Amino acid sequence: MTRMTSVSLENATDATRPLLEGVQKKIGFLPNVFQVLAHAPAVLTHYVQSSAALGKTSLNAEEKESISLATSQVNGCDYCLAAHTFFAGKTGFSHQEILSAREGKLDNYALLARQITETRGHLSSEQIAVARAAGIDDAKIIEVIAHVASQTLTNYLNNVALTDIDFPAIEA
């Protein structure tokens, strides 16, 4: 049971309504996480703008989903695991690839995201060397960090709020 109520389009403020409408148009429905974020208009604005900016990184959709799944697994966010399992499936991930990404084993991006999340950014020189050897240059390392940070925001929000999951159920 959720600990925070949702802000629907009908009771959204003038500041949040256009943002929520934009999310609904882009995704096809208005996920509960955005309705919870709408309680704090500045945070909703930040998240929407940050998501748009991160959409322009050099990482492709598969790499981004791999990062989101690995981060959400470490942070124990059932809501984001359900959401990103859904989105990863849309990018073509198989069931096994989704499970591998969650464990940080699908690719070097999932591994790096998992390591960043588990260590709270305190990577060893060896971990950075492995990422670089895999072709993840400094710019991409920074992009992975930004995606982990953004994902961690929604992971923590959903863990605190116990946001009702409105994506298809997943295996634990």
N, C-alpha and C positions, 0 to 999 in steps of 0.2 A: 504494500500500500504506500502510495506516494506521501512524502512529508511536505511537499510544496504543491500548491494548486497550480493549474495551468492558466495562462492568460490566453483566452481565445481571441480570434479576430474581432469578435463583437465587443469584447470589453478591453481591447488594446488601446493604448494611448495614441495620440496623434504622432508621437515620436516612434512608436514601435509598429504601428499598423502597416506602414509601407514596407518595412523590413520583413515582417511576417508574411505579407502578401507576396513579396519577392521570393522568399524561401518556398512558399507553397507552389508558386508558378514553376520554379526551377525543379523541385523534387516531385511534384504531382500531388502532394499532400503536406500538411503542416505537422512535422514530427513534434512529439511532446517535449523534447529537449529545448526546442526553440520557444515553446510556450512557457517553459520554466524560466529560460534566460530572459524573457520579456519582462519579468519582475524588475530587472535592473537594466533600463534602457541603454545606459552607456556600455554595459558589458555585452548586451546583444549587438549593439552597433559595432563594438570592437571585434566581436567574434565573426560577424558577417563580413566586415571589411578585411579582417585577417584571412578568413577562408578564401575570399576573392583574390587576395594578394598571393596566397600560397598556391592557388590554382595556376599561377603563372610561373612557378618554379620550373627548373629543368627536369624535374622528376615526372615520370609518366604515371598514368592512372594506376597501373599495377603496383608500381613501387610505393605510391602513396597509400594504397590499401594495405599493402604488406606492412608498412610502418604503423598504420592505424590499428591493425589487428594485433601486432606484437605489443604495442604500447598498452592497448586496452586489456590484453591478457595479463600483463604484469600488474597493471593497476586494478585488476579485478572488477572491471566495469561491464556488467552484463548487458546494459543498454547499448553501449558502443560496440560490444562484440556482436550483438544482434544486428545493429545498423550496418556495421562494416562487413559482416558476413553477407548481408543482402547486397551491398554495393560491390563487394569483391566478386560475387557471383555474376553481377551484371557486366563486370569487366572480363569475365571468362574463367575465373578461378574455379577449379574443381573443388569438391569437398575436401579431398586430401591436401590440396594446396592451401586452402583456408586454414586447416589444422596446422600445417607446417609453418605458415606465416605467424600464427598465434604463438608458436613455440620459438620463433626466431630462426627457423631452419629453412624457410623457403628460399631466401636469397640473402645477399649481403646487406640489403636495406633493412630487412626484418631483424637480422642479427644485430646490426648497429643500433636500431631503435630499441631493441630489447636491452642491450648493454647500457645505453644512455639512461633508460628508464630505471633499470635495476640499480645502477650506481649513482643515480641522481646527477649524472653528467661527469662523474669522476672516472673517466676512462683512463686506462693505462696506456703508456706509449705503445705497447704491443698491440692493443686493440685498435688504436688509430692506424698503426702500420698495416695491420690486416685489412682494414677498410680501404686504405690507399692502394694496397697491392691488388685489391679487387676492383680498382678503377673508380673508387669514390674519392674525388678530389676535395680540396678544402671547401669549395663553393657548395658541393653536394653535402658535405658533412654539416655545414651550417644549415642547409635546407632541411636535412633530416632532423636536426635539433629543433628547428622552428615547427616542423610538423609534430614532433613529439610534444613540444610545449603546448601547442594548440589542442592536441588530442588529450593531453593531461588535464587541461581546463574542463573539458566536457566529461572526462572520466570522473574527476573529483566532484563536479556538480551533480552528476547522476548518482554517484555513490552516496553523497550527502542527502540529496532530495529523494532518493529511491524512485526516480522517474519511472512512470508506467511505460513498459516496453510496448511500442506500437509497430515493431518490425516482426517478421516471422521468427518463431522460436528457434533456438539453436541448441546443439548439444553442449553440455557443461564442459 
